[in-house]
């Protein structure tokens, strides 16, 4: 289970992007996902941060929450489809 100690700056990166709108959020996701999708620990953290962002925004701004949900589905689906063995175990333990 995730202990809340981030290895990456994803949470801060998305919080900054939110100040600049939906396109900035998408761009931040695309850069992070493309750069780190092959690092299972960082991919796991990206999925966690996106999930937290959904919950942060779901009562404040449905459009932003929906965008974060779409991005979460992409990252989570990729992780579920590609991670195997110990990497998959790590992912599922951390995101459970």
LOGURO-790878 format. One record per atom (N, C-alpha, C): residue number from 0; x, y, z negated; chain; atom name. Coordinates in nm, 3 decimals. Atoms other than C-alpha are relative to their C-alpha. Layout:
+-----+---------+---------+---------+-------+------+
|  nr |    east |   north |      up | kette | atom |
+-----+---------+---------+---------+-------+------+
| NUM |       X |       Y |       Z |     A |   CA |
...
+-----+---------+---------+---------+-------+------+
//
This chain:
+-----+---------+---------+---------+-------+------+
|  nr |    east |   north |      up | kette | atom |
+-----+---------+---------+---------+-------+------+
|   0 |   0.085 |  -0.118 |   0.000 |     A |    N |
|   0 |   0.000 |   0.000 |   0.000 |     A |   CA |
|   0 |   0.089 |   0.124 |   0.000 |     A |    C |
|   1 |  -0.077 |  -0.124 |  -0.013 |     A |    N |
|   1 |   0.127 |   0.346 |   0.089 |     A |   CA |
|   1 |   0.000 |   0.077 |  -0.132 |     A |    C |
|   2 |  -0.013 |  -0.067 |   0.130 |     A |    N |
|   2 |   0.258 |   0.535 |  -0.216 |     A |   CA |
|   2 |  -0.007 |   0.152 |   0.009 |     A |    C |
|   3 |   0.012 |  -0.144 |  -0.015 |     A |    N |
|   3 |   0.219 |   0.886 |  -0.073 |     A |   CA |
|   3 |   0.131 |   0.073 |   0.026 |     A |    C |
|   4 |  -0.130 |  -0.061 |  -0.029 |     A |    N |
|   4 |   0.590 |   0.947 |  -0.018 |     A |   CA |
|   4 |   0.031 |  -0.017 |   0.148 |     A |    C |
|   5 |  -0.022 |   0.003 |  -0.144 |     A |    N |
|   5 |   0.636 |   1.039 |   0.346 |     A |   CA |
|   5 |   0.148 |   0.000 |   0.035 |     A |    C |
|   6 |  -0.134 |   0.000 |  -0.057 |     A |    N |
|   6 |   0.953 |   0.964 |   0.541 |     A |   CA |
|   6 |   0.011 |   0.102 |   0.113 |     A |    C |
|   7 |   0.004 |  -0.089 |  -0.116 |     A |    N |
|   7 |   0.845 |   1.191 |   0.825 |     A |   CA |
|   7 |  -0.061 |   0.135 |  -0.038 |     A |    C |
|   8 |   0.064 |  -0.131 |   0.018 |     A |    N |
|   8 |   0.719 |   1.546 |   0.864 |     A |   CA |
|   8 |  -0.136 |   0.005 |   0.069 |     A |    C |
|   9 |   0.124 |   0.003 |  -0.076 |     A |    N |
|   9 |   0.399 |   1.433 |   1.041 |     A |   CA |
|   9 |  -0.112 |   0.081 |  -0.066 |     A |    C |
|  10 |   0.109 |  -0.073 |   0.068 |     A |    N |
|  10 |   0.163 |   1.575 |   0.777 |     A |   CA |
|  10 |   0.018 |   0.151 |   0.019 |     A |    C |
|  11 |  -0.029 |  -0.143 |  -0.017 |     A |    N |
|  11 |   0.330 |   1.916 |   0.792 |     A |   CA |
|  11 |  -0.014 |   0.040 |   0.146 |     A |    C |
|  12 |   0.008 |  -0.031 |  -0.144 |     A |    N |
|  12 |   0.358 |   1.904 |   1.171 |     A |   CA |
|  12 |  -0.144 |   0.020 |   0.045 |     A |    C |
|  13 |   0.141 |  -0.013 |  -0.039 |     A |    N |
|  13 |  -0.016 |   1.846 |   1.212 |     A |   CA |
|  13 |  -0.066 |   0.119 |  -0.070 |     A |    C |
|  14 |   0.057 |  -0.116 |   0.070 |     A |    N |
|  14 |  -0.102 |   2.107 |   0.950 |     A |   CA |
|  14 |   0.038 |   0.130 |   0.069 |     A |    C |
|  15 |  -0.043 |  -0.118 |  -0.076 |     A |    N |
|  15 |   0.100 |   2.364 |   1.143 |     A |   CA |
|  15 |  -0.075 |   0.007 |   0.132 |     A |    C |
|  16 |   0.069 |   0.003 |  -0.130 |     A |    N |
|  16 |  -0.054 |   2.255 |   1.474 |     A |   CA |
|  16 |  -0.144 |   0.046 |  -0.012 |     A |    C |
|  17 |   0.140 |  -0.039 |   0.020 |     A |    N |
|  17 |  -0.403 |   2.307 |   1.331 |     A |   CA |
|  17 |  -0.019 |   0.151 |   0.008 |     A |    C |
|  18 |   0.008 |  -0.146 |  -0.006 |     A |    N |
|  18 |  -0.328 |   2.679 |   1.309 |     A |   CA |
|  18 |  -0.008 |   0.050 |   0.144 |     A |    C |
|  19 |  -0.007 |  -0.041 |  -0.140 |     A |    N |
|  19 |  -0.290 |   2.685 |   1.687 |     A |   CA |
|  19 |  -0.105 |  -0.069 |   0.088 |     A |    C |
|  20 |   0.112 |   0.054 |  -0.073 |     A |    N |
|  20 |  -0.593 |   2.480 |   1.788 |     A |   CA |
|  20 |   0.015 |  -0.144 |   0.046 |     A |    C |
|  21 |   0.013 |   0.139 |  -0.042 |     A |    N |
|  21 |  -0.693 |   2.154 |   1.946 |     A |   CA |
|  21 |   0.113 |  -0.045 |   0.092 |     A |    C |
|  22 |  -0.108 |   0.037 |  -0.091 |     A |    N |
|  22 |  -0.434 |   2.157 |   2.224 |     A |   CA |
|  22 |   0.131 |  -0.021 |  -0.075 |     A |    C |
|  23 |  -0.122 |   0.015 |   0.079 |     A |    N |
|  23 |  -0.157 |   2.201 |   1.968 |     A |   CA |
|  23 |  -0.001 |  -0.131 |  -0.079 |     A |    C |
|  24 |   0.013 |   0.129 |   0.070 |     A |    N |
|  24 |  -0.287 |   1.903 |   1.769 |     A |   CA |
|  24 |   0.030 |  -0.114 |   0.097 |     A |    C |
|  25 |  -0.023 |   0.104 |  -0.102 |     A |    N |
|  25 |  -0.292 |   1.692 |   2.087 |     A |   CA |
|  25 |   0.148 |  -0.007 |   0.037 |     A |    C |
|  26 |  -0.141 |  -0.005 |  -0.037 |     A |    N |
|  26 |   0.058 |   1.806 |   2.181 |     A |   CA |
|  26 |   0.087 |  -0.058 |  -0.112 |     A |    C |
|  27 |  -0.076 |   0.053 |   0.114 |     A |    N |
|  27 |   0.189 |   1.727 |   1.833 |     A |   CA |
|  27 |  -0.012 |  -0.151 |  -0.005 |     A |    C |
|  28 |   0.018 |   0.144 |  -0.003 |     A |    N |
|  28 |   0.038 |   1.381 |   1.852 |     A |   CA |
|  28 |   0.081 |  -0.063 |   0.113 |     A |    C |
|  29 |  -0.069 |   0.058 |  -0.115 |     A |    N |
|  29 |   0.175 |   1.314 |   2.200 |     A |   CA |
|  29 |   0.151 |  -0.005 |  -0.021 |     A |    C |
|  30 |  -0.144 |  -0.002 |   0.025 |     A |    N |
|  30 |   0.526 |   1.417 |   2.101 |     A |   CA |
|  30 |   0.038 |  -0.102 |  -0.106 |     A |    C |
|  31 |  -0.031 |   0.095 |   0.108 |     A |    N |
|  31 |   0.521 |   1.216 |   1.777 |     A |   CA |
|  31 |  -0.019 |  -0.144 |   0.046 |     A |    C |
|  32 |   0.029 |   0.137 |  -0.043 |     A |    N |
|  32 |   0.362 |   0.908 |   1.932 |     A |   CA |
|  32 |   0.103 |  -0.048 |   0.102 |     A |    C |
|  33 |  -0.096 |   0.041 |  -0.104 |     A |    N |
|  33 |   0.589 |   0.901 |   2.237 |     A |   CA |
|  33 |   0.140 |  -0.019 |  -0.056 |     A |    C |
|  34 |  -0.135 |   0.008 |   0.058 |     A |    N |
|  34 |   0.901 |   0.955 |   2.027 |     A |   CA |
|  34 |   0.013 |  -0.117 |  -0.097 |     A |    C |
|  35 |  -0.014 |   0.091 |   0.113 |     A |    N |
|  35 |   0.823 |   0.716 |   1.743 |     A |   CA |
|  35 |  -0.085 |  -0.127 |   0.008 |     A |    C |
|  36 |   0.088 |   0.117 |  -0.006 |     A |    N |
|  36 |   0.581 |   0.447 |   1.865 |     A |   CA |
|  36 |   0.077 |  -0.132 |  -0.009 |     A |    C |
|  37 |  -0.080 |   0.122 |   0.009 |     A |    N |
|  37 |   0.866 |   0.194 |   1.874 |     A |   CA |
|  37 |   0.070 |  -0.016 |  -0.134 |     A |    C |
|  38 |  -0.051 |   0.010 |   0.137 |     A |    N |
|  38 |   0.964 |   0.260 |   1.512 |     A |   CA |
|  38 |  -0.120 |  -0.036 |  -0.088 |     A |    C |
|  39 |   0.121 |   0.046 |   0.068 |     A |    N |
|  39 |   0.713 |   0.054 |   1.314 |     A |   CA |
|  39 |  -0.029 |   0.074 |  -0.130 |     A |    C |
|  40 |   0.025 |  -0.075 |   0.124 |     A |    N |
|  40 |   0.763 |   0.247 |   0.989 |     A |   CA |
|  40 |  -0.058 |   0.138 |   0.031 |     A |    C |
|  41 |   0.050 |  -0.133 |  -0.036 |     A |    N |
|  41 |   0.709 |   0.585 |   1.155 |     A |   CA |
|  41 |  -0.137 |  -0.011 |   0.066 |     A |    C |
|  42 |   0.131 |   0.022 |  -0.060 |     A |    N |
|  42 |   0.420 |   0.450 |   1.362 |     A |   CA |
|  42 |  -0.104 |  -0.022 |  -0.110 |     A |    C |
|  43 |   0.089 |   0.025 |   0.113 |     A |    N |
|  43 |   0.262 |   0.325 |   1.040 |     A |   CA |
|  43 |  -0.034 |   0.131 |  -0.070 |     A |    C |
|  44 |   0.024 |  -0.129 |   0.066 |     A |    N |
|  44 |   0.304 |   0.666 |   0.881 |     A |   CA |
|  44 |  -0.085 |   0.091 |   0.086 |     A |    C |
|  45 |   0.082 |  -0.080 |  -0.090 |     A |    N |
|  45 |   0.156 |   0.837 |   1.186 |     A |   CA |
|  45 |  -0.147 |  -0.042 |  -0.012 |     A |    C |
|  46 |   0.137 |   0.050 |   0.015 |     A |    N |
|  46 |  -0.154 |   0.617 |   1.157 |     A |   CA |
|  46 |  -0.059 |   0.045 |  -0.133 |     A |    C |
|  47 |   0.048 |  -0.043 |   0.133 |     A |    N |
|  47 |  -0.183 |   0.698 |   0.786 |     A |   CA |
|  47 |  -0.032 |   0.149 |   0.000 |     A |    C |
|  48 |   0.022 |  -0.145 |  -0.003 |     A |    N |
|  48 |  -0.148 |   1.072 |   0.842 |     A |   CA |
|  48 |  -0.124 |   0.034 |   0.082 |     A |    C |
|  49 |   0.119 |  -0.026 |  -0.081 |     A |    N |
|  49 |  -0.408 |   1.070 |   1.119 |     A |   CA |
|  49 |  -0.127 |  -0.036 |  -0.075 |     A |    C |
|  50 |   0.116 |   0.040 |   0.080 |     A |    N |
|  50 |  -0.649 |   0.884 |   0.892 |     A |   CA |
|  50 |  -0.029 |   0.103 |  -0.108 |     A |    C |
|  51 |   0.018 |  -0.103 |   0.102 |     A |    N |
|  51 |  -0.594 |   1.137 |   0.615 |     A |   CA |
|  51 |  -0.057 |   0.128 |   0.060 |     A |    C |
|  52 |   0.048 |  -0.121 |  -0.066 |     A |    N |
|  52 |  -0.652 |   1.420 |   0.861 |     A |   CA |
|  52 |  -0.148 |  -0.012 |   0.039 |     A |    C |
|  53 |   0.143 |   0.020 |  -0.026 |     A |    N |
|  53 |  -0.986 |   1.269 |   0.964 |     A |   CA |
|  53 |  -0.080 |   0.037 |  -0.124 |     A |    C |
|  54 |   0.072 |  -0.026 |   0.125 |     A |    N |
|  54 |  -1.097 |   1.277 |   0.601 |     A |   CA |
|  54 |   0.010 |   0.145 |  -0.044 |     A |    C |
|  55 |  -0.017 |  -0.141 |   0.036 |     A |    N |
|  55 |  -0.956 |   1.625 |   0.550 |     A |   CA |
|  55 |  -0.099 |   0.089 |   0.074 |     A |    C |
|  56 |   0.078 |  -0.087 |  -0.086 |     A |    N |
|  56 |  -1.163 |   1.766 |   0.835 |     A |   CA |
|  56 |  -0.145 |  -0.040 |   0.020 |     A |    C |
|  57 |   0.132 |   0.048 |  -0.040 |     A |    N |
|  57 |  -1.479 |   1.558 |   0.856 |     A |   CA |
|  57 |  -0.116 |   0.083 |  -0.052 |     A |    C |
|  58 |   0.108 |  -0.087 |   0.048 |     A |    N |
|  58 |  -1.690 |   1.794 |   0.643 |     A |   CA |
|  58 |   0.021 |   0.147 |   0.036 |     A |    C |
|  59 |  -0.032 |  -0.139 |  -0.032 |     A |    N |
|  59 |  -1.516 |   2.115 |   0.753 |     A |   CA |
|  59 |  -0.022 |   0.034 |   0.147 |     A |    C |
|  60 |   0.005 |  -0.027 |  -0.144 |     A |    N |
|  60 |  -1.499 |   2.084 |   1.131 |     A |   CA |
|  60 |  -0.009 |  -0.133 |   0.073 |     A |    C |
|  61 |   0.024 |   0.130 |  -0.062 |     A |    N |
|  61 |  -1.652 |   1.787 |   1.311 |     A |   CA |
|  61 |   0.083 |  -0.019 |   0.127 |     A |    C |
|  62 |  -0.077 |   0.011 |  -0.123 |     A |    N |
|  62 |  -1.470 |   1.864 |   1.636 |     A |   CA |
|  62 |   0.145 |  -0.039 |  -0.028 |     A |    C |
|  63 |  -0.138 |   0.033 |   0.037 |     A |    N |
|  63 |  -1.127 |   1.853 |   1.471 |     A |   CA |
|  63 |   0.006 |  -0.143 |  -0.055 |     A |    C |
|  64 |   0.003 |   0.135 |   0.055 |     A |    N |
|  64 |  -1.221 |   1.540 |   1.276 |     A |   CA |
|  64 |  -0.015 |  -0.104 |   0.111 |     A |    C |
|  65 |   0.020 |   0.091 |  -0.112 |     A |    N |
|  65 |  -1.338 |   1.374 |   1.598 |     A |   CA |
|  65 |   0.130 |  -0.015 |   0.080 |     A |    C |
|  66 |  -0.128 |   0.008 |  -0.070 |     A |    N |
|  66 |  -1.009 |   1.461 |   1.769 |     A |   CA |
|  66 |   0.097 |  -0.087 |  -0.078 |     A |    C |
|  67 |  -0.090 |   0.083 |   0.080 |     A |    N |
|  67 |  -0.812 |   1.314 |   1.481 |     A |   CA |
|  67 |  -0.043 |  -0.147 |   0.005 |     A |    C |
|  68 |   0.047 |   0.139 |  -0.010 |     A |    N |
|  68 |  -1.030 |   1.002 |   1.498 |     A |   CA |
|  68 |   0.043 |  -0.062 |   0.133 |     A |    C |
|  69 |  -0.042 |   0.051 |  -0.131 |     A |    N |
|  69 |  -0.958 |   0.963 |   1.871 |     A |   CA |
|  69 |   0.150 |  -0.031 |   0.001 |     A |    C |
|  70 |  -0.145 |   0.021 |   0.005 |     A |    N |
|  70 |  -0.584 |   1.002 |   1.808 |     A |   CA |
|  70 |   0.034 |  -0.118 |  -0.091 |     A |    C |
|  71 |  -0.020 |   0.113 |   0.090 |     A |    N |
|  71 |  -0.601 |   0.759 |   1.515 |     A |   CA |
|  71 |  -0.029 |  -0.131 |   0.072 |     A |    C |
|  72 |   0.036 |   0.122 |  -0.072 |     A |    N |
|  72 |  -0.777 |   0.501 |   1.735 |     A |   CA |
|  72 |   0.110 |  -0.040 |   0.097 |     A |    C |
|  73 |  -0.108 |   0.030 |  -0.095 |     A |    N |
|  73 |  -0.499 |   0.528 |   1.994 |     A |   CA |
|  73 |   0.121 |  -0.057 |  -0.073 |     A |    C |
|  74 |  -0.119 |   0.044 |   0.073 |     A |    N |
|  74 |  -0.215 |   0.494 |   1.743 |     A |   CA |
|  74 |  -0.024 |  -0.132 |  -0.072 |     A |    C |
|  75 |   0.033 |   0.122 |   0.072 |     A |    N |
|  75 |  -0.387 |   0.226 |   1.534 |     A |   CA |
|  75 |  -0.014 |  -0.117 |   0.097 |     A |    C |
|  76 |   0.015 |   0.106 |  -0.100 |     A |    N |
|  76 |  -0.483 |   0.025 |   1.842 |     A |   CA |
|  76 |   0.134 |  -0.045 |   0.055 |     A |    C |
|  77 |  -0.133 |   0.034 |  -0.050 |     A |    N |
|  77 |  -0.128 |   0.042 |   1.972 |     A |   CA |
|  77 |   0.075 |  -0.085 |  -0.103 |     A |    C |
|  78 |  -0.068 |   0.074 |   0.106 |     A |    N |
|  78 |   0.008 |  -0.076 |   1.637 |     A |   CA |
|  78 |  -0.056 |  -0.142 |  -0.011 |     A |    C |
|  79 |   0.064 |   0.132 |   0.013 |     A |    N |
|  79 |  -0.243 |  -0.362 |   1.614 |     A |   CA |
|  79 |   0.033 |  -0.090 |   0.119 |     A |    C |
|  80 |  -0.027 |   0.077 |  -0.121 |     A |    N |
|  80 |  -0.168 |  -0.470 |   1.971 |     A |   CA |
|  80 |   0.147 |  -0.037 |   0.018 |     A |    C |
|  81 |  -0.142 |   0.021 |  -0.031 |     A |    N |
|  81 |   0.211 |  -0.451 |   1.962 |     A |   CA |
|  81 |   0.084 |  -0.051 |  -0.117 |     A |    C |
|  82 |  -0.082 |   0.044 |   0.113 |     A |    N |
|  82 |   0.341 |  -0.513 |   1.610 |     A |   CA |
|  82 |  -0.023 |  -0.147 |  -0.029 |     A |    C |
|  83 |   0.006 |   0.143 |   0.029 |     A |    N |
|  83 |   0.421 |  -0.872 |   1.520 |     A |   CA |
|  83 |   0.085 |  -0.031 |  -0.121 |     A |    C |
|  84 |  -0.084 |   0.050 |   0.108 |     A |    N |
|  84 |   0.564 |  -1.067 |   1.231 |     A |   CA |
|  84 |   0.007 |   0.095 |  -0.118 |     A |    C |
|  85 |  -0.022 |  -0.085 |   0.117 |     A |    N |
|  85 |   0.716 |  -0.867 |   0.947 |     A |   CA |
|  85 |  -0.043 |   0.144 |   0.025 |     A |    C |
|  86 |   0.043 |  -0.136 |  -0.031 |     A |    N |
|  86 |   0.644 |  -0.540 |   1.127 |     A |   CA |
|  86 |  -0.151 |   0.014 |  -0.012 |     A |    C |
|  87 |   0.146 |  -0.002 |   0.014 |     A |    N |
|  87 |   0.272 |  -0.622 |   1.150 |     A |   CA |
|  87 |  -0.039 |  -0.012 |  -0.146 |     A |    C |
|  88 |   0.029 |   0.016 |   0.143 |     A |    N |
|  88 |   0.273 |  -0.734 |   0.787 |     A |   CA |
|  88 |   0.022 |   0.132 |  -0.074 |     A |    C |
|  89 |  -0.028 |  -0.132 |   0.058 |     A |    N |
|  89 |   0.432 |  -0.402 |   0.687 |     A |   CA |
|  89 |  -0.114 |   0.096 |   0.031 |     A |    C |
|  90 |   0.107 |  -0.090 |  -0.044 |     A |    N |
|  90 |   0.172 |  -0.209 |   0.889 |     A |   CA |
|  90 |  -0.129 |  -0.026 |  -0.077 |     A |    C |
|  91 |   0.127 |   0.033 |   0.064 |     A |    N |
|  91 |  -0.126 |  -0.393 |   0.744 |     A |   CA |
|  91 |   0.006 |   0.019 |  -0.151 |     A |    C |
|  92 |  -0.013 |  -0.025 |   0.144 |     A |    N |
|  92 |   0.007 |  -0.378 |   0.388 |     A |   CA |
|  92 |  -0.007 |   0.148 |  -0.033 |     A |    C |
|  93 |  -0.004 |  -0.143 |   0.026 |     A |    N |
|  93 |   0.067 |  -0.005 |   0.412 |     A |   CA |
|  93 |  -0.133 |   0.069 |   0.030 |     A |    C |
|  94 |   0.124 |  -0.066 |  -0.040 |     A |    N |
|  94 |  -0.262 |   0.080 |   0.580 |     A |   CA |
|  94 |  -0.124 |  -0.062 |  -0.063 |     A |    C |
|  95 |   0.115 |   0.067 |   0.064 |     A |    N |
|  95 |  -0.485 |  -0.153 |   0.377 |     A |   CA |
|  95 |  -0.054 |   0.082 |  -0.114 |     A |    C |
+-----+---------+---------+---------+-------+------+
//
